[in-house]
Amino acid sequence: MVERPAAGENAVLVQLDLGEGDFAERLDEFRLLAESAGAHPVATLSGRRERPDPATFAGSGKVAEIAATATSAAADLVLFNHELSPAQQRNLEKALGRRVIDRSALILDIFAQRARSHEGKLQVELAQLEYQRTRLVRGWTHLERQKGGIGLRGPGEKQLETDRRLLGQRIALLKTRLKQLERQRAVRRKGRSRSGVLTVSLVGYTNAGKSTLFNALTKAGAYAADQLFATLDTTSRKLYVPTCELADGRSGCQIVLSDTVGFIRDLPHALVAAFHATLEETIRADLLLHVVDAASPDREQQIRAVGRVLEEIGAATVPQILVWNKIDLIGAGSGVGPGVERDACANIVRVRVSARNGAGLDLLRAVLAEMSHKLAAPLEDDATQPQFDSHDYRSPDVAQ
């Protein structure tokens, strides 16, 4: 399994500026990731490079600096806010004399800690094994006896190949089980589609307040906390919204609202692939509520990061409304309060709410009622999902 930092382990954080931008925000987020995994950051090192060093990612001079800092700070491990190749990781561990964990392994560890359901645990294990497959040799270096001679002959390479085969078998078994769960989800979605029930998924950056909003709307009592990746398992509840104010005279309708896993910059591809069954709820939704932490100074970059993940999983064309959450944290003098924003064609593009104190939730329910009215006719006719101009419901420029 992926090596994980134990609670209270001292860690040196390393982030190099490779010209990607948002350096300070990335570093702050990385520190939160380390703390979420249970590590205790004791030092932070940064530097600038045009490109990663093929052997050690950071270069010999920076590696020497990391080694000196780790020794003086009595660090147990070194965390890189970058994805390291297996060779780079091995070279760094040899040079530093400590465990080295990259960004992907760190996120996988947090997912492993937070997974609660059977399906969530299967998905995390699959992602961990896919990650570990290329690094398997690290666990068998003491058995690699290739030189020959007395006392050096042994089954090292044979044992390594055996372990790779067993690992492949476990990966295949996990994929089969997850496929079965995916088919079960498809059956449930088909039943909801036949009944004309509108499906809405909450998506957004991790810690944007999706679960708090989900609980405020549905009274579901789902786990919500001020931490990264508090939610890994998709939770769905029926939500009743009144529509009596609409011209068709209906008294109300039901919506299936789903709370999904949060996204983050540079989400490991192994996680995206492993969580395909869970993310299927997002792909097949009739409407996405993109929840944004309005109080975050990094919100524009977070919106773009979510957009990239949605595009990667095939959900970029699903109708989307921006939910500007945490407006209570912006400040009373900012002039940002509850409200609904529309474009020149009167289409809803943004709703401003606070899930914590309930401000604007009545407006959000009214928006869901309006959208259920617009989308209900095609659903009830058992037709395919209507095609929308992507500019109608996608988020506008978020700059205030």
C-alpha positions in Angstrom: 0.0 0.0 0.0 1.0 3.7 -0.3 3.3 4.8 2.5 1.4 7.2 4.7 2.6 9.8 7.3 1.8 8.7 10.8 0.0 11.1 13.1 2.4 13.6 14.5 5.3 12.9 12.1 7.5 15.9 11.4 7.6 16.7 7.8 9.5 19.1 5.5 7.4 20.5 2.8 9.0 21.1 -0.7 7.4 23.1 -3.5 9.3 24.4 -6.5 8.1 27.2 -8.7 8.0 25.9 -12.2 6.2 28.9 -13.7 2.7 27.5 -13.1 1.4 30.6 -11.2 -0.6 30.8 -8.0 2.5 29.8 -6.1 1.4 31.1 -2.6 -2.1 29.6 -2.9 -0.7 26.2 -3.9 1.7 26.3 -1.0 -1.1 27.1 1.5 -3.2 24.3 0.1 -0.3 21.9 0.3 0.2 22.8 4.0 -3.5 22.0 4.6 -3.1 18.7 2.8 -0.1 17.7 4.9 -2.0 18.6 8.1 -5.1 16.7 6.9 -3.0 13.6 6.5 -1.8 13.9 10.1 1.7 15.3 9.4 3.3 18.2 11.4 5.1 20.6 9.0 8.3 21.8 10.6 9.9 23.5 7.6 9.0 24.7 4.1 11.5 24.9 1.3 10.9 26.4 -2.1 12.9 27.3 -5.2 12.6 28.1 -8.8 13.4 25.9 -11.8 12.6 26.0 -15.4 12.0 22.3 -15.5 12.3 19.3 -13.1 15.6 17.5 -12.8 15.2 14.1 -14.3 17.0 12.3 -11.5 15.9 14.1 -8.3 13.3 16.6 -9.5 14.8 19.3 -7.4 18.5 19.2 -8.5 21.6 18.3 -6.5 21.9 21.7 -4.8 18.4 21.8 -3.6 18.5 18.2 -2.4 21.5 19.0 -0.3 19.5 22.0 1.2 16.5 19.7 1.9 18.8 17.1 3.6 20.3 19.7 5.9 17.0 21.2 6.8 15.4 17.8 7.4 18.3 16.9 9.7 18.3 20.1 11.7 14.5 20.0 12.1 14.5 16.3 13.0 12.0 15.6 10.2 10.7 12.1 9.7 9.7 12.5 6.1 9.8 14.9 3.2 6.6 15.9 1.3 6.8 17.1 -2.3 3.9 19.2 -3.7 4.7 17.6 -7.1 4.2 14.2 -8.8 7.4 12.3 -8.7 8.4 9.5 -10.9 9.4 6.2 -9.3 13.1 6.8 -10.1 13.0 10.3 -8.7 11.4 9.1 -5.5 14.0 6.3 -5.0 16.9 8.7 -5.7 15.5 11.3 -3.3 15.0 8.7 -0.5 18.6 7.5 -1.0 20.0 11.0 -0.9 17.9 12.2 2.0 17.8 9.1 4.1 14.1 9.6 4.8 10.8 8.6 3.3 9.7 10.8 0.4 6.0 11.2 -0.4 4.7 13.1 -3.4 1.4 15.0 -3.9 -0.5 12.0 -5.4 0.5 9.7 -2.5 -0.5 12.4 0.0 -4.0 12.8 -1.5 -4.4 9.0 -1.7 -3.6 8.8 2.0 -6.2 11.4 2.9 -8.8 9.5 0.8 -7.9 6.3 2.6 -8.5 7.9 6.0 -11.8 9.4 5.0 -13.4 6.5 3.0 -16.3 5.1 5.0 -18.6 3.1 2.6 -17.7 -0.3 1.1 -17.6 1.3 -2.4 -15.4 4.2 -1.2 -12.9 1.8 0.3 -12.8 -0.2 -2.9 -12.2 2.9 -5.0 -9.4 4.1 -2.7 -7.7 0.7 -2.6 -7.8 0.5 -6.4 -6.3 4.0 -6.8 -3.5 3.1 -4.3 -2.7 -0.2 -6.0 -2.5 1.5 -9.4 -0.2 4.1 -7.9 1.9 1.4 -6.2 2.3 -0.8 -9.2 5.1 1.3 -10.7 6.8 1.6 -7.4 6.6 -2.0 -6.3 10.3 -2.5 -6.7 10.9 -0.3 -3.7 9.4 -2.9 -1.4 11.6 -5.7 -2.6 15.1 -4.2 -2.8 16.3 -6.5 -0.1 15.4 -9.5 -2.3 17.0 -8.3 -5.5 20.1 -10.6 -5.6 21.4 -10.4 -9.1 25.2 -10.4 -8.4 25.5 -14.1 -7.7 28.0 -15.7 -5.4 27.7 -17.4 -2.0 24.8 -16.2 0.0 23.6 -13.9 -2.8 21.6 -16.4 -4.8 17.9 -16.3 -4.1 14.4 -15.8 -5.5 14.5 -12.0 -5.5 13.3 -11.4 -9.0 11.0 -14.3 -8.9 9.4 -13.0 -5.8 9.0 -9.5 -7.4 7.3 -11.0 -10.4 5.0 -13.1 -8.2 4.0 -10.0 -6.2 3.3 -8.1 -9.4 1.1 -10.9 -10.6 -0.8 -10.9 -7.3 -1.2 -7.1 -7.4 -2.6 -7.4 -11.0 -5.1 -10.0 -9.8 -6.3 -7.8 -7.0 -6.6 -4.8 -9.3 -8.7 -6.9 -11.7 -10.9 -8.1 -8.8 -11.5 -4.5 -7.6 -12.4 -3.3 -11.1 -14.9 -6.1 -11.4 -16.6 -5.3 -8.1 -16.7 -1.6 -8.9 -18.3 -2.4 -12.3 -21.0 -4.3 -10.5 -21.7 -1.3 -8.3 -21.7 0.9 -11.3 -24.4 -1.2 -13.0 -26.5 -1.0 -9.8 -26.2 2.8 -9.9 -27.3 2.7 -13.6 -30.4 0.7 -12.7 -31.4 3.2 -10.0 -30.8 6.2 -12.4 -32.9 4.5 -15.1 -35.7 4.1 -12.6 -35.5 7.8 -11.6 -35.5 8.8 -15.3 -38.6 6.8 -16.0 -40.4 8.5 -13.1 -39.5 12.0 -14.4 -37.4 12.9 -11.3 -34.9 15.6 -11.8 -31.4 14.7 -10.7 -29.1 17.5 -9.3 -25.5 17.0 -8.2 -23.4 19.3 -6.0 -19.9 19.7 -7.4 -17.1 22.0 -6.5 -13.6 22.4 -5.0 -12.9 20.5 -1.8 -14.0 22.4 1.4 -16.3 24.7 -0.6 -19.2 23.8 1.7 -21.0 21.2 -0.4 -22.0 18.9 2.4 -23.1 21.8 4.6 -25.3 23.1 1.8 -26.6 19.5 1.2 -27.5 19.2 4.9 -29.2 22.6 4.9 -31.4 21.7 2.0 -32.2 18.1 2.8 -31.7 17.8 6.6 -29.7 14.6 5.7 -27.1 14.9 8.5 -24.3 14.0 6.2 -20.8 14.4 7.6 -19.5 18.0 7.1 -16.3 19.5 8.5 -13.9 22.3 7.8 -11.3 20.0 6.2 -10.1 18.9 2.8 -12.0 15.9 1.4 -14.5 15.5 4.2 -16.8 13.8 1.8 -15.8 10.8 -0.4 -19.0 8.8 -0.6 -21.9 10.0 -2.7 -25.0 10.6 -0.7 -28.4 11.2 -2.4 -31.6 12.5 -0.9 -35.0 13.5 -2.2 -35.7 17.3 -2.0 -39.1 18.7 -2.2 -39.4 22.1 -3.8 -42.6 24.2 -4.2 -43.6 25.2 -7.7 -47.0 26.5 -7.0 -46.0 30.0 -8.2 -45.4 28.7 -11.7 -48.0 29.1 -14.5 -48.6 25.3 -14.8 -50.4 25.3 -11.4 -48.4 22.4 -10.0 -48.1 22.4 -6.2 -44.6 21.0 -6.0 -42.1 18.4 -7.2 -39.3 16.2 -6.0 -35.7 16.4 -6.9 -32.9 13.9 -6.2 -30.0 15.9 -4.8 -26.5 14.2 -4.6 -23.5 15.3 -2.6 -20.3 14.2 -4.3 -16.5 14.2 -3.7 -14.7 17.5 -3.9 -12.1 18.3 -6.5 -8.7 19.8 -6.2 -5.8 21.0 -8.4 -3.9 18.3 -10.1 -6.2 15.5 -8.9 -4.3 12.2 -9.4 -5.5 10.4 -12.6 -5.6 7.2 -10.6 -8.2 8.7 -8.3 -10.3 10.0 -11.2 -10.3 6.5 -12.8 -11.0 4.7 -9.6 -13.9 7.0 -8.6 -15.5 6.6 -12.0 -18.6 4.9 -10.5 -19.1 7.7 -8.0 -18.4 10.4 -10.5 -21.0 8.8 -12.8 -23.6 10.5 -10.7 -22.2 13.8 -11.8 -21.9 12.8 -15.5 -25.6 11.6 -15.6 -27.1 14.5 -13.6 -29.7 16.8 -15.2 -28.2 19.8 -13.5 -25.0 20.6 -11.6 -24.8 23.1 -8.7 -21.2 24.2 -8.8 -20.5 25.3 -5.2 -17.8 27.9 -4.7 -16.2 29.3 -1.6 -16.9 32.9 -2.3 -14.6 34.0 0.6 -11.6 32.3 -0.8 -9.0 34.6 -2.5 -8.2 31.7 -4.8 -11.8 31.1 -6.0 -11.2 31.9 -9.6 -8.4 29.3 -9.9 -10.6 26.8 -8.0 -13.5 27.3 -10.4 -11.1 26.6 -13.3 -9.7 23.5 -11.6 -13.2 22.1 -11.1 -14.0 22.9 -14.8 -10.9 20.9 -15.9 -12.0 17.8 -13.8 -15.5 18.1 -15.1 -14.1 18.1 -18.6 -11.9 15.1 -17.9 -14.8 13.0 -16.6 -17.1 14.0 -19.5 -19.5 16.3 -17.5 -18.5 19.6 -19.0 -21.7 19.8 -21.1 -24.1 19.2 -18.2 -26.2 22.4 -17.4 -24.5 24.2 -14.6 -25.4 27.0 -12.1 -22.8 28.6 -9.9 -23.6 28.7 -6.2 -21.7 31.4 -4.5 -21.4 30.0 -0.9 -20.0 31.4 2.4 -21.1 35.0 1.6 -21.2 35.4 5.4 -17.4 35.3 5.5 -16.9 38.0 3.0 -17.8 40.8 5.3 -20.8 43.1 5.9 -19.2 46.0 4.2 -18.6 44.1 0.9 -22.1 44.6 -0.4 -22.3 40.9 -1.3 -25.6 39.5 0.0 -28.1 36.8 -0.9 -29.3 37.1 -4.5 -29.8 35.5 -7.9 -27.9 36.8 -10.9 -29.1 36.3 -14.5 -27.5 36.9 -17.9 -28.9 39.1 -20.7 -31.3 36.3 -21.7 -32.7 36.0 -18.1 -31.0 32.7 -17.6 -29.8 31.9 -14.1 -26.0 31.9 -13.8 -25.2 32.5 -10.1 -26.9 32.2 -6.7 -25.4 33.8 -3.6 -26.0 31.9 -0.4 -24.6 31.0 3.0 -25.2 27.4 3.9 -24.1 28.0 7.4 -26.6 30.6 8.4 -29.3 29.8 5.8 -29.1 33.2 4.0 -30.3 32.8 0.4 -31.4 29.2 0.7 -35.0 30.2 -0.1 -33.7 31.8 -3.3 -31.8 28.6 -4.2 -35.0 26.5 -3.7 -36.8 28.8 -6.0 -34.0 28.5 -8.6 -34.3 24.7 -8.3 -38.1 25.0 -8.8 -37.6 27.1 -11.9 -35.1 24.7 -13.3 -37.3 21.6 -12.5 -40.1 23.4 -14.4 -37.8 24.0 -17.4 -36.3 20.5 -17.5 -39.4 18.5 -16.4 -41.2 18.4 -19.8 -38.5 16.5 -21.7 -38.0 14.2 -18.7 -41.7 13.4 -18.5 -41.9 12.8 -22.3 -39.2 10.1 -21.8 -37.1 11.9 -24.4 -33.4 12.3 -24.3 -31.9 15.1 -22.2 -32.5 18.5 -24.0 -29.5 20.3 -25.6 -28.6 23.6 -24.0 -26.4 26.4 -25.2 -23.4 25.9 -22.9 -23.4 29.6 -22.2 -26.9 29.6 -20.8 -26.1 27.8 -17.5 -22.3 27.8 -17.2 -20.7 30.2 -14.8 -19.8 33.7 -16.0 -16.6 35.6 -15.4 -16.3 35.3 -11.6 -14.4 38.5 -11.1 -16.4 41.0 -9.0 
